[in-house]
Amino acid sequence: MPLSGIIALIGGLCVLFGFQTRLGAGLLVIFLVPVTLVMHNFWSAPDPKTHQIETAMFITNVTMLGSAFAFPHRGRPTSSAQHLGNRFACGPVYMSDVS
């Protein structure tokens, strides 16, 4: 597995499980910035269909970058595993909301 895959995997797992979310979000940013610019360069697409697909993938990665930048600001979300039995949970629950 290339280094970029390891960085994305560790970052995603950190965010998913709520362990060291700032580090995980930072790893996701380190992964997403070069991937977004190099792999989804829609400005050099040879045909309109490829341009449309690459534009959609580029925008998707930019939205994921925005989420990764929001984690250090919003705080650590509780793990979804902690709320599996709660049927009435609606939306994300952050540690600052839990007493």
C-alpha angles and dihedrals in degrees: 000000000000121000092254091059092051091050091050093046095050092044093049094047092049091053094042095053096036093239115138092343094176091056090045092049090049091052090050090052090049088052099042102047098062093035091052094048099040105033100036102041097150092173090074098043112136099217137026096251092053089044091055094048094046091047090054092048091047092052090046090055091047090054090050088051089053090053091048090053090049095058097073090047099045098039134232116328116220114255115265087228088067092060103041093115095046107095093180097058108121123185128345118328116209127204090243088061094051117082 
